[in-house]
Amino acid sequence: MNTWKIKATLITITTLVLFSCKKEIFIPNEENIIDTESSSHSNGYPANYDVVFNQDKVNRLDIIFTADEWQAMQTDLSQKQGGGGPGGFPSENPDYFHCEVNFNGLMWEHVGIRYKGNSSLRANSNKLPLRFDFDKWEYEFPEIADQRFYGFKELSMSSNYNDPSLMREKSAADLFRNFGVPAVRTAFYEVYIDEGTGTYKYYGVYTMTEIVFDTFLKNWFGSKNGNCYKPDGNGARFSTNGFTLNDFEQKTNEEINARSDIQEMFDLLHADTRSSNPEEWKKNLESVFDVDGFLKYLAVNNTIQNWDTYGRMTHNYYLYHDPNDDLIKWITWDNNEAFQNGKRGGSLSFEMTEVGNNWPLISFIIADSEYKSIYKNHIKFFIESSFENNRMTNIYNTQESLLNVSANNEVSGYSYVNGQFNLAVQTLRSHNVSRLNAAQNYIQ
């Protein structure tokens, strides 16, 4: 186990009232410093989900920059926004910069931080999504070698872009997980940032999400030894039109980088036996791809409505080659656009008739009568269990109570709420009722 001495600050609470957001903040008393070997900072400890993904409160995270680092981060962002990537999205990720993170009375130094996202990076808002790498700068600062945040090396902060309810990212991920579809853990956070001025700005409510290839794989599948891919681009459709393995970024076992398992899945999906011998085609496809898991994902995704996903967009999913059963598994990701019909043609209907051969994982699979029957059964079970009205009403009510103060304290320029929080939550409740009716009509 790699352990090292850290500085942990014992908090003496000093109340400051921010002029910009009228929120209380807490700063550490530097006279109270102790040295300790701690599971909060050191590698070799299990990820502490109870602390980082506390479901019973809105955690608070303070991020501190020097003036130079903050300005450099904004300059880099302006160069990356609206880049030449697909759909006008940035063609490359923003760079990492240095910051300090304060949480739970403790301090993490020399943390790597960058902006993340696609559409959200072009938003007319200062509230942008963030990504942390806690040992990014370990070669520059050996004292933070293998630094962890309660067992997590990397974490993501969704800004709840375009979501006045602030709940869609978390609620969707929780629904997928509850129904047995692989999805990351999530939790609500208030984020404060010192931009190098010595004072904090309240950036609003974020949703913390774990990183698929950091902790999630081991937590969900029991192992992270298999190949994990983040598809993005035309090849991510799995169609014969523009398929390329280069669009499957390998996030584990990068040194091998063969991607032969993805090629095999593609070949079996497009095999001639789909027409000549459907039973053999299904058997072969099921030998490499978790078809039932994919159908379960489709059942949830189409019921809750989520347009920014496969079938509409060529991103927002991961694939994992699970060594336990040698099958490639579908992992959902980035659900802030869920619970609405959406843009760019809208969310897929239950029938998915909008999808042609350019999205063969849907069109080929759902064309089979047996698979379609399984898909319908998953929808039926989903609306009778995870998505049942009383259950969802309780969830929305609990989250509304939890977030009410934090949401209504968001300020102009750092908020997607704009005074619409409670109305947006009511819209979610109404959406649940309408989707239950629509699903029931479809499966009859």
Secondary structure, 3 states (H helix, E strand, C coil): CCCCCEEEECCCCCCEECCCCCCEECCCCCCCEEEECCCCCCCCCCCCHHHHCCCCCCEEEEEECCHHHHHHHHHHHHHHCCCCCHHHCCCCCCCCEEEEEEECCEEEEEEEEEECCCHHHHCCCCCCCEEEECCCCCCCCHHHCCCCECCECEEEEECCCCCCCCCHHHHHHHHHHHCCCCCCCEEEEEEEEECCCCCEEEEEEEEEEECHHHHHHHHHHCCCCCCEEEECCHHHHCCCCCCCHHHEEECCCCCCCCCHHHHHHHHHHCCCHHHHCHHHHHHHHHCCECHHHHHHHHHHHHHHCECCCCCCCCCCEEEEEECCCCEEEEEECCCCCECCCCCCCCCCCCCCCCCCCCCHHHHHHHCCHHHHHHHHHHHHHHHHCCCCHHHHHHHHHHHHHHHHHHHHCCCCCCCCCCCCHHHHHHHHHHHHHHHHHHHHHHHC
